[in-house]
């Protein structure tokens, strides 16, 4: 059942993104940013943790999980270091993903040539 819930959650996120893309003038970049902010908003009120309990790992796959990770790390460090913990913890849980994106983007830029 957990596998089905994970599949349905990811499918729902993709369906919402496609509906927004088809019916508005927003670009994929705008929609991605919107979902990151939405995931951060849900985690601010501890709703995203409840979604993870129901859906499992499927909630950690879509882009909304990046916003969840940003806020989750920031709130954890805030309890420990106060206001400065926001900046310290924001990239604590996401540093690996950001570093991987930078490295792979660099490697792909060496291999592939951009179009004019």
Secondary structure, DSSP 8 states (H G I E B T S, - for coil): -HHHHHHHHHHHHHHHHHHHHHHSS--HHHHHHHHHHHHHHHHHTTHHHHHHHHHGGGGGTSTHHHHHHHHHHHHHHHHHHTTHHHHHHHTTTTHHHHHHHHHHHHHHHHHS----
